[in-house]
Amino acid sequence: MDENQFEMAERLEQAQRDMAIHKAHNSAAPETHPDFDGEHCVSCDEPIPLARLSLGKVRCVECQTHKEKRRA
Ligand SMILES: [Zn+2]
């Protein structure tokens, strides 16, 4: 293996590692919140759609969006 090939292989490996980290980061882990009653948004008390509840969300779409915008 000459130096170029080695560097390319290393870069590829790094890219794959970054992708794996990125994936793990994006995987939706169920959220928890001390005030969460299992049905209502922890931020505004609006009922959370079942589809979101099944994803382990503790906030309605609106509050989630707000939260993510603040973080960004
Ligand atoms: Zn809300």
N, CA, C, O and the ligand as a Tripos MOL2 file, in Angstrom:
@<TRIPOS>MOLECULE
protein
  289   287    73     0     0
PROTEIN
NO_CHARGES

@<TRIPOS>ATOM
      1 N           0.8450   -1.1990    0.0000 N.3       1 MET1
      2 CA          0.0000    0.0000    0.0000 C.3       1 MET1
      3 C           0.8760    1.2430    0.0000 C.2       1 MET1
      4 O           1.6710    1.4340    0.9200 O.2       1 MET1
      5 N           0.7450    2.0950   -1.0210 N.am      2 ASP2
      6 CA          1.5450    3.3250   -0.9890 C.3       2 ASP2
      7 C           0.8400    4.3820   -0.1210 C.2       2 ASP2
      8 O          -0.2570    4.1710    0.3950 O.2       2 ASP2
      9 N           1.5090    5.5030    0.0110 N.am      3 GLU3
     10 CA          1.0380    6.4830    0.9900 C.3       3 GLU3
     11 C          -0.3450    7.0350    0.6530 C.2       3 GLU3
     12 O          -1.1670    7.2810    1.5350 O.2       3 GLU3
     13 N          -0.5800    7.2250   -0.6560 N.am      4 ASN4
     14 CA         -1.8690    7.7550   -1.0740 C.3       4 ASN4
     15 C          -3.0240    6.8310   -0.7130 C.2       4 ASN4
     16 O          -4.0650    7.2590   -0.2160 O.2       4 ASN4
     17 N          -2.8040    5.5660   -0.9770 N.am      5 GLN5
     18 CA         -3.8480    4.5870   -0.6710 C.3       5 GLN5
     19 C          -4.1150    4.5490    0.8230 C.2       5 GLN5
     20 O          -5.2530    4.4460    1.2790 O.2       5 GLN5
     21 N          -3.0410    4.6350    1.5510 N.am      6 PHE6
     22 CA         -3.1720    4.5990    3.0010 C.3       6 PHE6
     23 C          -4.0050    5.7810    3.4940 C.2       6 PHE6
     24 O          -4.8860    5.6380    4.3430 O.2       6 PHE6
     25 N          -3.7000    6.9430    2.9380 N.am      7 GLU7
     26 CA         -4.4180    8.1410    3.3420 C.3       7 GLU7
     27 C          -5.8910    8.0380    2.9670 C.2       7 GLU7
     28 O          -6.7670    8.4430    3.7320 O.2       7 GLU7
     29 N          -6.1520    7.4950    1.7920 N.am      8 MET8
     30 CA         -7.5380    7.3590    1.3620 C.3       8 MET8
     31 C          -8.3110    6.4020    2.2630 C.2       8 MET8
     32 O          -9.4630    6.6420    2.6250 O.2       8 MET8
     33 N          -7.6480    5.3300    2.6030 N.am      9 ALA9
     34 CA         -8.2970    4.3470    3.4680 C.3       9 ALA9
     35 C          -8.6020    4.9640    4.8270 C.2       9 ALA9
     36 O          -9.6550    4.7280    5.4200 O.2       9 ALA9
     37 N          -7.6640    5.7460    5.2900 N.am     10 GLU10
     38 CA         -7.8390    6.3790    6.5840 C.3      10 GLU10
     39 C          -8.9980    7.3720    6.5370 C.2      10 GLU10
     40 O          -9.7930    7.4620    7.4730 O.2      10 GLU10
     41 N          -9.0800    8.1100    5.4400 N.am     11 ARG11
     42 CA        -10.1370    9.0870    5.3040 C.3      11 ARG11
     43 C         -11.5000    8.3980    5.2480 C.2      11 ARG11
     44 O         -12.4820    8.8640    5.8260 O.2      11 ARG11
     45 N         -11.5240    7.2880    4.5400 N.am     12 LEU12
     46 CA        -12.7720    6.5380    4.4110 C.3      12 LEU12
     47 C         -13.2190    6.0300    5.7820 C.2      12 LEU12
     48 O         -14.3970    6.0840    6.1370 O.2      12 LEU12
     49 N         -12.2610    5.5460    6.5190 N.am     13 GLU13
     50 CA        -12.5780    5.0290    7.8430 C.3      13 GLU13
     51 C         -13.1190    6.1400    8.7380 C.2      13 GLU13
     52 O         -14.0750    5.9430    9.4880 O.2      13 GLU13
     53 N         -12.4990    7.2960    8.6460 N.am     14 GLN14
     54 CA        -12.9340    8.4440    9.4370 C.3      14 GLN14
     55 C         -14.3600    8.8300    9.0570 C.2      14 GLN14
     56 O         -15.1800    9.1300    9.9250 O.2      14 GLN14
     57 N         -14.6520    8.8220    7.7570 N.am     15 ALA15
     58 CA        -15.9830    9.1920    7.2830 C.3      15 ALA15
     59 C         -17.0210    8.2180    7.8060 C.2      15 ALA15
     60 O         -18.1190    8.6140    8.1990 O.2      15 ALA15
     61 N         -16.6690    6.9530    7.8060 N.am     16 GLN16
     62 CA        -17.6050    5.9490    8.2930 C.3      16 GLN16
     63 C         -17.8480    6.1100    9.7890 C.2      16 GLN16
     64 O         -18.9610    5.9170   10.2790 O.2      16 GLN16
     65 N         -16.7960    6.4630   10.4930 N.am     17 ARG17
     66 CA        -16.9290    6.6590   11.9290 C.3      17 ARG17
     67 C         -17.8280    7.8680   12.2110 C.2      17 ARG17
     68 O         -18.7020    7.8160   13.0760 O.2      17 ARG17
     69 N         -17.5990    8.9570   11.4650 N.am     18 ASP18
     70 CA        -18.4350   10.1460   11.6320 C.3      18 ASP18
     71 C         -19.8930    9.8270   11.3700 C.2      18 ASP18
     72 O         -20.7800   10.2980   12.0820 O.2      18 ASP18
     73 N         -20.1340    9.0250   10.3450 N.am     19 MET19
     74 CA        -21.4940    8.6880    9.9750 C.3      19 MET19
     75 C         -22.1590    7.8750   11.0850 C.2      19 MET19
     76 O         -23.3330    8.0780   11.3950 O.2      19 MET19
     77 N         -21.4080    6.9670   11.6710 N.am     20 ALA20
     78 CA        -21.9480    6.1330   12.7380 C.3      20 ALA20
     79 C         -22.3130    6.9930   13.9410 C.2      20 ALA20
     80 O         -23.3600    6.7980   14.5590 O.2      20 ALA20
     81 N         -21.4460    7.9420   14.2690 N.am     21 ILE21
     82 CA        -21.7130    8.8380   15.3940 C.3      21 ILE21
     83 C         -22.9480    9.6790   15.0960 C.2      21 ILE21
     84 O         -23.8180    9.8530   15.9490 O.2      21 ILE21
     85 N         -23.0110   10.1990   13.8680 N.am     22 HIS22
     86 CA        -24.1300   11.0230   13.4500 C.3      22 HIS22
     87 C         -25.4330   10.2390   13.5680 C.2      22 HIS22
     88 O         -26.4380   10.7550   14.0570 O.2      22 HIS22
     89 N         -25.4050    8.9990   13.1180 N.am     23 LYS23
     90 CA        -26.5840    8.1340   13.1710 C.3      23 LYS23
     91 C         -27.0360    7.9390   14.6090 C.2      23 LYS23
     92 O         -28.2170    8.0890   14.9240 O.2      23 LYS23
     93 N         -26.0990    7.6060   15.4690 N.am     24 ALA24
     94 CA        -26.4350    7.3560   16.8610 C.3      24 ALA24
     95 C         -27.0310    8.6020   17.4940 C.2      24 ALA24
     96 O         -27.9330    8.5290   18.3280 O.2      24 ALA24
     97 N         -26.5040    9.7520   17.0770 N.am     25 HIS25
     98 CA        -26.9790   11.0210   17.6000 C.3      25 HIS25
     99 C         -28.4170   11.2810   17.1970 C.2      25 HIS25
    100 O         -29.2070   11.8190   17.9730 O.2      25 HIS25
    101 N         -28.7440   10.8940   15.9770 N.am     26 ASN26
    102 CA        -30.0680   11.1910   15.4470 C.3      26 ASN26
    103 C         -31.1180   10.1710   15.8350 C.2      26 ASN26
    104 O         -32.3140   10.4330   15.7030 O.2      26 ASN26
    105 N         -30.6950    9.0240   16.3070 N.am     27 SER27
    106 CA        -31.6740    8.0130   16.6610 C.3      27 SER27
    107 C         -32.5300    8.5360   17.8080 C.2      27 SER27
    108 O         -32.0230    9.0480   18.8060 O.2      27 SER27
    109 N         -33.8330    8.3920   17.6390 N.am     28 ALA28
    110 CA        -34.7660    9.0040   18.5870 C.3      28 ALA28
    111 C         -34.8360    8.2040   19.8720 C.2      28 ALA28
    112 O         -35.5640    7.2150   19.9620 O.2      28 ALA28
    113 N         -34.0890    8.6300   20.8490 N.am     29 ALA29
    114 CA        -34.1910    8.0210   22.1660 C.3      29 ALA29
    115 C         -35.4100    8.6070   22.8570 C.2      29 ALA29
    116 O         -35.6730    9.8050   22.7460 O.2      29 ALA29
    117 N         -36.1540    7.7750   23.5680 N.am     30 PRO30
    118 CA        -37.3380    8.2940   24.2630 C.3      30 PRO30
    119 C         -36.9220    9.3910   25.2490 C.2      30 PRO30
    120 O         -35.9520    9.2550   25.9940 O.2      30 PRO30
    121 N         -37.6880   10.4730   25.2230 N.am     31 GLU31
    122 CA        -37.3810   11.5650   26.1260 C.3      31 GLU31
    123 C         -38.1000   11.3600   27.4510 C.2      31 GLU31
    124 O         -39.1360   10.6990   27.5240 O.2      31 GLU31
    125 N         -37.5380   11.9260   28.4660 N.am     32 THR32
    126 CA        -38.2040   11.8750   29.7610 C.3      32 THR32
    127 C         -38.2400   13.2800   30.3420 C.2      32 THR32
    128 O         -37.4240   14.1350   29.9960 O.2      32 THR32
    129 N         -39.1790   13.4960   31.2100 N.am     33 HIS33
    130 CA        -39.2980   14.7920   31.8590 C.3      33 HIS33
    131 C         -40.0230   14.5710   33.1760 C.2      33 HIS33
    132 O         -41.0240   13.8550   33.2170 O.2      33 HIS33
    133 N         -39.5400   15.1680   34.2430 N.am     34 PRO34
    134 CA        -40.1660   14.9440   35.5610 C.3      34 PRO34
    135 C         -41.6420   15.3300   35.5940 C.2      34 PRO34
    136 O         -42.4160   14.7650   36.3670 O.2      34 PRO34
    137 N         -42.0350   16.2910   34.7570 N.am     35 ASP35
    138 CA        -43.4260   16.7510   34.7790 C.3      35 ASP35
    139 C         -44.3120   16.0310   33.7680 C.2      35 ASP35
    140 O         -45.5050   16.3160   33.6630 O.2      35 ASP35
    141 N         -43.7260   15.1060   33.0320 N.am     36 PHE36
    142 CA        -44.4930   14.4610   31.9660 C.3      36 PHE36
    143 C         -45.5070   13.4820   32.5400 C.2      36 PHE36
    144 O         -45.1570   12.5910   33.3140 O.2      36 PHE36
    145 N         -46.7950   13.6600   32.1430 N.am     37 ASP37
    146 CA        -47.8460   12.7860   32.6530 C.3      37 ASP37
    147 C         -48.1750   11.6650   31.6700 C.2      37 ASP37
    148 O         -49.1050   10.8940   31.9050 O.2      37 ASP37
    149 N         -47.4350   11.5660   30.5870 N.am     38 GLY38
    150 CA        -47.6550   10.4950   29.6350 C.3      38 GLY38
    151 C         -48.6140   10.8510   28.5130 C.2      38 GLY38
    152 O         -48.8130   10.0550   27.5960 O.2      38 GLY38
    153 N         -49.2080   12.0240   28.5710 N.am     39 GLU39
    154 CA        -50.1970   12.4070   27.5580 C.3      39 GLU39
    155 C         -50.0540   13.8390   27.0770 C.2      39 GLU39
    156 O         -50.3730   14.1590   25.9320 O.2      39 GLU39
    157 N         -49.5640   14.7040   27.9720 N.am     40 HIS40
    158 CA        -49.5950   16.1270   27.6510 C.3      40 HIS40
    159 C         -48.1970   16.7280   27.5370 C.2      40 HIS40
    160 O         -47.2680   16.3410   28.2470 O.2      40 HIS40
    161 N         -48.0830   17.6850   26.6220 N.am     41 CYS41
    162 CA        -46.8390   18.4050   26.4030 C.3      41 CYS41
    163 C         -46.3280   18.9990   27.7150 C.2      41 CYS41
    164 O         -47.0870   19.6370   28.4440 O.2      41 CYS41
    165 N         -45.0420   18.7930   28.0180 N.am     42 VAL42
    166 CA        -44.4950   19.3060   29.2700 C.3      42 VAL42
    167 C         -44.3430   20.8270   29.2390 C.2      42 VAL42
    168 O         -44.1860   21.4620   30.2820 O.2      42 VAL42
    169 N         -44.3910   21.4050   28.0410 N.am     43 SER43
    170 CA        -44.1970   22.8460   27.9380 C.3      43 SER43
    171 C         -45.5120   23.6240   27.9280 C.2      43 SER43
    172 O         -45.5930   24.7010   28.5190 O.2      43 SER43
    173 N         -46.5550   23.0890   27.2550 N.am     44 CYS44
    174 CA        -47.7850   23.8820   27.1140 C.3      44 CYS44
    175 C         -49.0360   23.1180   27.5330 C.2      44 CYS44
    176 O         -50.1390   23.6580   27.4470 O.2      44 CYS44
    177 N         -48.8870   21.8650   27.9870 N.am     45 ASP45
    178 CA        -50.0290   21.0830   28.4790 C.3      45 ASP45
    179 C         -51.0300   20.6810   27.4100 C.2      45 ASP45
    180 O         -52.1020   20.1720   27.7360 O.2      45 ASP45
    181 N         -50.7070   20.8960   26.1450 N.am     46 GLU46
    182 CA        -51.5670   20.4170   25.0650 C.3      46 GLU46
    183 C         -51.3810   18.9100   24.9400 C.2      46 GLU46
    184 O         -50.2840   18.3930   25.1490 O.2      46 GLU46
    185 N         -52.4830   18.1960   24.5910 N.am     47 PRO47
    186 CA        -52.3380   16.7510   24.3940 C.3      47 PRO47
    187 C         -51.3740   16.4610   23.2440 C.2      47 PRO47
    188 O         -51.4390   17.1090   22.2000 O.2      47 PRO47
    189 N         -50.4880   15.4970   23.4320 N.am     48 ILE48
    190 CA        -49.5420   15.1150   22.3830 C.3      48 ILE48
    191 C         -50.1680   14.0230   21.5260 C.2      48 ILE48
    192 O         -50.7140   13.0570   22.0610 O.2      48 ILE48
    193 N         -50.0970   14.1620   20.1960 N.am     49 PRO49
    194 CA        -50.6460   13.1250   19.3220 C.3      49 PRO49
    195 C         -50.0260   11.7610   19.6240 C.2      49 PRO49
    196 O         -48.8440   11.6510   19.9520 O.2      49 PRO49
    197 N         -50.8570   10.7310   19.5040 N.am     50 LEU50
    198 CA        -50.3930    9.3740   19.8130 C.3      50 LEU50
    199 C         -49.1530    8.9880   19.0360 C.2      50 LEU50
    200 O         -48.2690    8.3000   19.5490 O.2      50 LEU50
    201 N         -49.0960    9.4370   17.7940 N.am     51 ALA51
    202 CA        -47.9410    9.1040   16.9520 C.3      51 ALA51
    203 C         -46.6550    9.6190   17.5800 C.2      51 ALA51
    204 O         -45.6100    8.9740   17.4930 O.2      51 ALA51
    205 N         -46.7370   10.7850   18.2120 N.am     52 ARG52
    206 CA        -45.5580   11.3380   18.8780 C.3      52 ARG52
    207 C         -45.2790   10.6160   20.1920 C.2      52 ARG52
    208 O         -44.1300   10.3400   20.5340 O.2      52 ARG52
    209 N         -46.3490   10.3180   20.9160 N.am     53 LEU53
    210 CA        -46.1690    9.6140   22.1870 C.3      53 LEU53
    211 C         -45.4500    8.2910   21.9740 C.2      53 LEU53
    212 O         -44.5990    7.8910   22.7690 O.2      53 LEU53
    213 N         -45.8100    7.6210   20.8840 N.am     54 SER54
    214 CA        -45.1950    6.3210   20.6280 C.3      54 SER54
    215 C         -43.7200    6.4520   20.2800 C.2      54 SER54
    216 O         -42.9730    5.4750   20.3380 O.2      54 SER54
    217 N         -43.2980    7.6660   19.9180 N.am     55 LEU55
    218 CA        -41.8780    7.9110   19.6410 C.3      55 LEU55
    219 C         -41.1370    8.3150   20.9040 C.2      55 LEU55
    220 O         -39.9250    8.5300   20.8830 O.2      55 LEU55
    221 N         -41.8730    8.4170   22.0060 N.am     56 GLY56
    222 CA        -41.2380    8.7680   23.2700 C.3      56 GLY56
    223 C         -41.0740   10.2680   23.4440 C.2      56 GLY56
    224 O         -40.2330   10.7180   24.2230 O.2      56 GLY56
    225 N         -41.8820   11.0500   22.7160 N.am     57 LYS57
    226 CA        -41.7740   12.5050   22.8220 C.3      57 LYS57
    227 C         -42.5420   13.0080   24.0370 C.2      57 LYS57
    228 O         -43.5660   12.4440   24.4230 O.2      57 LYS57
    229 N         -42.0270   14.0810   24.6310 N.am     58 VAL58
    230 CA        -42.7000   14.6650   25.7930 C.3      58 VAL58
    231 C         -43.2050   16.0780   25.4830 C.2      58 VAL58
    232 O         -43.7450   16.7630   26.3510 O.2      58 VAL58
    233 N         -43.0160   16.4960   24.2300 N.am     59 ARG59
    234 CA        -43.4750   17.8270   23.8280 C.3      59 ARG59
    235 C         -44.2870   17.7530   22.5470 C.2      59 ARG59
    236 O         -44.0690   16.8660   21.7220 O.2      59 ARG59
    237 N         -45.2180   18.6770   22.3760 N.am     60 CYS60
    238 CA        -45.9560   18.7490   21.1250 C.3      60 CYS60
    239 C         -45.0250   19.2710   20.0260 C.2      60 CYS60
    240 O         -43.9300   19.7610   20.3030 O.2      60 CYS60
    241 N         -45.4790   19.1560   18.7890 N.am     61 VAL61
    242 CA        -44.6340   19.5600   17.6620 C.3      61 VAL61
    243 C         -44.1830   21.0120   17.8060 C.2      61 VAL61
    244 O         -43.0280   21.3520   17.5510 O.2      61 VAL61
    245 N         -45.1160   21.8500   18.2180 N.am     62 GLU62
    246 CA        -44.8160   23.2750   18.3130 C.3      62 GLU62
    247 C         -43.6900   23.5520   19.3130 C.2      62 GLU62
    248 O         -42.7240   24.2530   19.0110 O.2      62 GLU62
    249 N         -43.8430   22.9840   20.5040 N.am     63 CYS63
    250 CA        -42.8370   23.2300   21.5390 C.3      63 CYS63
    251 C         -41.4980   22.5850   21.1820 C.2      63 CYS63
    252 O         -40.4360   23.1300   21.4860 O.2      63 CYS63
    253 N         -41.5590   21.4320   20.5410 N.am     64 GLN64
    254 CA        -40.3350   20.7680   20.1120 C.3      64 GLN64
    255 C         -39.5910   21.6430   19.1230 C.2      64 GLN64
    256 O         -38.3700   21.7860   19.1880 O.2      64 GLN64
    257 N         -40.3500   22.2270   18.2050 N.am     65 THR65
    258 CA        -39.7450   23.1000   17.2000 C.3      65 THR65
    259 C         -39.1000   24.3090   17.8620 C.2      65 THR65
    260 O         -37.9750   24.6860   17.5340 O.2      65 THR65
    261 N         -39.8250   24.9070   18.7950 N.am     66 HIS66
    262 CA        -39.2790   26.0480   19.5350 C.3      66 HIS66
    263 C         -37.9770   25.6840   20.2160 C.2      66 HIS66
    264 O         -36.9850   26.4100   20.1460 O.2      66 HIS66
    265 N         -38.0090   24.5240   20.8850 N.am     67 LYS67
    266 CA        -36.8540   24.0750   21.6460 C.3      67 LYS67
    267 C         -35.6600   23.8880   20.7260 C.2      67 LYS67
    268 O         -34.5430   24.2940   21.0470 O.2      67 LYS67
    269 N         -35.9120   23.2610   19.5630 N.am     68 GLU68
    270 CA        -34.8030   22.9790   18.6650 C.3      68 GLU68
    271 C         -34.2680   24.2630   18.0350 C.2      68 GLU68
    272 O         -33.0710   24.3760   17.7690 O.2      68 GLU68
    273 N         -35.1480   25.2200   17.7990 N.am     69 LYS69
    274 CA        -34.6990   26.4920   17.2280 C.3      69 LYS69
    275 C         -33.8280   27.2340   18.2210 C.2      69 LYS69
    276 O         -32.8180   27.8330   17.8530 O.2      69 LYS69
    277 N         -34.2330   27.1890   19.5010 N.am     70 ARG70
    278 CA        -33.4520   27.8540   20.5380 C.3      70 ARG70
    279 C         -32.0560   27.2780   20.6390 C.2      70 ARG70
    280 O         -31.0690   27.9900   20.8250 O.2      70 ARG70
    281 N         -32.0070   25.9270   20.5050 N.am     71 ARG71
    282 CA        -30.7380   25.2540   20.6640 C.3      71 ARG71
    283 C         -29.8120   25.5660   19.5040 C.2      71 ARG71
    284 O         -28.5940   25.6200   19.6740 O.2      71 ARG71
    285 N         -30.3850   25.7730   18.3230 N.am     72 ALA72
    286 CA        -29.5840   25.9510   17.1170 C.3      72 ALA72
    287 C         -28.9470   27.3320   17.0260 C.2      72 ALA72
    288 O         -28.2420   27.6240   16.0600 O.2      72 ALA72
    289 ZN        -46.4450   22.1010   23.6430 Zn       73 ZN73
@<TRIPOS>BOND
     1     1     2 1
     2     2     3 1
     3     3     4 2
     4     3     5 am
     5     5     6 1
     6     6     7 1
     7     7     8 2
     8     7     9 am
     9     9    10 1
    10    10    11 1
    11    11    12 2
    12    11    13 am
    13    13    14 1
    14    14    15 1
    15    15    16 2
    16    15    17 am
    17    17    18 1
    18    18    19 1
    19    19    20 2
    20    19    21 am
    21    21    22 1
    22    22    23 1
    23    23    24 2
    24    23    25 am
    25    25    26 1
    26    26    27 1
    27    27    28 2
    28    27    29 am
    29    29    30 1
    30    30    31 1
    31    31    32 2
    32    31    33 am
    33    33    34 1
    34    34    35 1
    35    35    36 2
    36    35    37 am
    37    37    38 1
    38    38    39 1
    39    39    40 2
    40    39    41 am
    41    41    42 1
    42    42    43 1
    43    43    44 2
    44    43    45 am
    45    45    46 1
    46    46    47 1
    47    47    48 2
    48    47    49 am
    49    49    50 1
    50    50    51 1
    51    51    52 2
    52    51    53 am
    53    53    54 1
    54    54    55 1
    55    55    56 2
    56    55    57 am
    57    57    58 1
    58    58    59 1
    59    59    60 2
    60    59    61 am
    61    61    62 1
    62    62    63 1
    63    63    64 2
    64    63    65 am
    65    65    66 1
    66    66    67 1
    67    67    68 2
    68    67    69 am
    69    69    70 1
    70    70    71 1
    71    71    72 2
    72    71    73 am
    73    73    74 1
    74    74    75 1
    75    75    76 2
    76    75    77 am
    77    77    78 1
    78    78    79 1
    79    79    80 2
    80    79    81 am
    81    81    82 1
    82    82    83 1
    83    83    84 2
    84    83    85 am
    85    85    86 1
    86    86    87 1
    87    87    88 2
    88    87    89 am
    89    89    90 1
    90    90    91 1
    91    91    92 2
    92    91    93 am
    93    93    94 1
    94    94    95 1
    95    95    96 2
    96    95    97 am
    97    97    98 1
    98    98    99 1
    99    99   100 2
   100    99   101 am
   101   101   102 1
   102   102   103 1
   103   103   104 2
   104   103   105 am
   105   105   106 1
   106   106   107 1
   107   107   108 2
   108   107   109 am
   109   109   110 1
   110   110   111 1
   111   111   112 2
   112   111   113 am
   113   113   114 1
   114   114   115 1
   115   115   116 2
   116   115   117 am
   117   117   118 1
   118   118   119 1
   119   119   120 2
   120   119   121 am
   121   121   122 1
   122   122   123 1
   123   123   124 2
   124   123   125 am
   125   125   126 1
   126   126   127 1
   127   127   128 2
   128   127   129 am
   129   129   130 1
   130   130   131 1
   131   131   132 2
   132   131   133 am
   133   133   134 1
   134   134   135 1
   135   135   136 2
   136   135   137 am
   137   137   138 1
   138   138   139 1
   139   139   140 2
   140   139   141 am
   141   141   142 1
   142   142   143 1
   143   143   144 2
   144   143   145 am
   145   145   146 1
   146   146   147 1
   147   147   148 2
   148   147   149 am
   149   149   150 1
   150   150   151 1
   151   151   152 2
   152   151   153 am
   153   153   154 1
   154   154   155 1
   155   155   156 2
   156   155   157 am
   157   157   158 1
   158   158   159 1
   159   159   160 2
   160   159   161 am
   161   161   162 1
   162   162   163 1
   163   163   164 2
   164   163   165 am
   165   165   166 1
   166   166   167 1
   167   167   168 2
   168   167   169 am
   169   169   170 1
   170   170   171 1
   171   171   172 2
   172   171   173 am
   173   173   174 1
   174   174   175 1
   175   175   176 2
   176   175   177 am
   177   177   178 1
   178   178   179 1
   179   179   180 2
   180   179   181 am
   181   181   182 1
   182   182   183 1
   183   183   184 2
   184   183   185 am
   185   185   186 1
   186   186   187 1
   187   187   188 2
   188   187   189 am
   189   189   190 1
   190   190   191 1
   191   191   192 2
   192   191   193 am
   193   193   194 1
   194   194   195 1
   195   195   196 2
   196   195   197 am
   197   197   198 1
   198   198   199 1
   199   199   200 2
   200   199   201 am
   201   201   202 1
   202   202   203 1
   203   203   204 2
   204   203   205 am
   205   205   206 1
   206   206   207 1
   207   207   208 2
   208   207   209 am
   209   209   210 1
   210   210   211 1
   211   211   212 2
   212   211   213 am
   213   213   214 1
   214   214   215 1
   215   215   216 2
   216   215   217 am
   217   217   218 1
   218   218   219 1
   219   219   220 2
   220   219   221 am
   221   221   222 1
   222   222   223 1
   223   223   224 2
   224   223   225 am
   225   225   226 1
   226   226   227 1
   227   227   228 2
   228   227   229 am
   229   229   230 1
   230   230   231 1
   231   231   232 2
   232   231   233 am
   233   233   234 1
   234   234   235 1
   235   235   236 2
   236   235   237 am
   237   237   238 1
   238   238   239 1
   239   239   240 2
   240   239   241 am
   241   241   242 1
   242   242   243 1
   243   243   244 2
   244   243   245 am
   245   245   246 1
   246   246   247 1
   247   247   248 2
   248   247   249 am
   249   249   250 1
   250   250   251 1
   251   251   252 2
   252   251   253 am
   253   253   254 1
   254   254   255 1
   255   255   256 2
   256   255   257 am
   257   257   258 1
   258   258   259 1
   259   259   260 2
   260   259   261 am
   261   261   262 1
   262   262   263 1
   263   263   264 2
   264   263   265 am
   265   265   266 1
   266   266   267 1
   267   267   268 2
   268   267   269 am
   269   269   270 1
   270   270   271 1
   271   271   272 2
   272   271   273 am
   273   273   274 1
   274   274   275 1
   275   275   276 2
   276   275   277 am
   277   277   278 1
   278   278   279 1
   279   279   280 2
   280   279   281 am
   281   281   282 1
   282   282   283 1
   283   283   284 2
   284   283   285 am
   285   285   286 1
   286   286   287 1
   287   287   288 2
@<TRIPOS>SUBSTRUCTURE
     1 MET1         2 RESIDUE 1 A MET
     2 ASP2         6 RESIDUE 1 A ASP
     3 GLU3        10 RESIDUE 1 A GLU
     4 ASN4        14 RESIDUE 1 A ASN
     5 GLN5        18 RESIDUE 1 A GLN
     6 PHE6        22 RESIDUE 1 A PHE
     7 GLU7        26 RESIDUE 1 A GLU
     8 MET8        30 RESIDUE 1 A MET
     9 ALA9        34 RESIDUE 1 A ALA
    10 GLU10       38 RESIDUE 1 A GLU
    11 ARG11       42 RESIDUE 1 A ARG
    12 LEU12       46 RESIDUE 1 A LEU
    13 GLU13       50 RESIDUE 1 A GLU
    14 GLN14       54 RESIDUE 1 A GLN
    15 ALA15       58 RESIDUE 1 A ALA
    16 GLN16       62 RESIDUE 1 A GLN
    17 ARG17       66 RESIDUE 1 A ARG
    18 ASP18       70 RESIDUE 1 A ASP
    19 MET19       74 RESIDUE 1 A MET
    20 ALA20       78 RESIDUE 1 A ALA
    21 ILE21       82 RESIDUE 1 A ILE
    22 HIS22       86 RESIDUE 1 A HIS
    23 LYS23       90 RESIDUE 1 A LYS
    24 ALA24       94 RESIDUE 1 A ALA
    25 HIS25       98 RESIDUE 1 A HIS
    26 ASN26      102 RESIDUE 1 A ASN
    27 SER27      106 RESIDUE 1 A SER
    28 ALA28      110 RESIDUE 1 A ALA
    29 ALA29      114 RESIDUE 1 A ALA
    30 PRO30      118 RESIDUE 1 A PRO
    31 GLU31      122 RESIDUE 1 A GLU
    32 THR32      126 RESIDUE 1 A THR
    33 HIS33      130 RESIDUE 1 A HIS
    34 PRO34      134 RESIDUE 1 A PRO
    35 ASP35      138 RESIDUE 1 A ASP
    36 PHE36      142 RESIDUE 1 A PHE
    37 ASP37      146 RESIDUE 1 A ASP
    38 GLY38      150 RESIDUE 1 A GLY
    39 GLU39      154 RESIDUE 1 A GLU
    40 HIS40      158 RESIDUE 1 A HIS
    41 CYS41      162 RESIDUE 1 A CYS
    42 VAL42      166 RESIDUE 1 A VAL
    43 SER43      170 RESIDUE 1 A SER
    44 CYS44      174 RESIDUE 1 A CYS
    45 ASP45      178 RESIDUE 1 A ASP
    46 GLU46      182 RESIDUE 1 A GLU
    47 PRO47      186 RESIDUE 1 A PRO
    48 ILE48      190 RESIDUE 1 A ILE
    49 PRO49      194 RESIDUE 1 A PRO
    50 LEU50      198 RESIDUE 1 A LEU
    51 ALA51      202 RESIDUE 1 A ALA
    52 ARG52      206 RESIDUE 1 A ARG
    53 LEU53      210 RESIDUE 1 A LEU
    54 SER54      214 RESIDUE 1 A SER
    55 LEU55      218 RESIDUE 1 A LEU
    56 GLY56      222 RESIDUE 1 A GLY
    57 LYS57      226 RESIDUE 1 A LYS
    58 VAL58      230 RESIDUE 1 A VAL
    59 ARG59      234 RESIDUE 1 A ARG
    60 CYS60      238 RESIDUE 1 A CYS
    61 VAL61      242 RESIDUE 1 A VAL
    62 GLU62      246 RESIDUE 1 A GLU
    63 CYS63      250 RESIDUE 1 A CYS
    64 GLN64      254 RESIDUE 1 A GLN
    65 THR65      258 RESIDUE 1 A THR
    66 HIS66      262 RESIDUE 1 A HIS
    67 LYS67      266 RESIDUE 1 A LYS
    68 GLU68      270 RESIDUE 1 A GLU
    69 LYS69      274 RESIDUE 1 A LYS
    70 ARG70      278 RESIDUE 1 A ARG
    71 ARG71      282 RESIDUE 1 A ARG
    72 ALA72      286 RESIDUE 1 A ALA
    73 ZN73       289 GROUP 0 **** ****
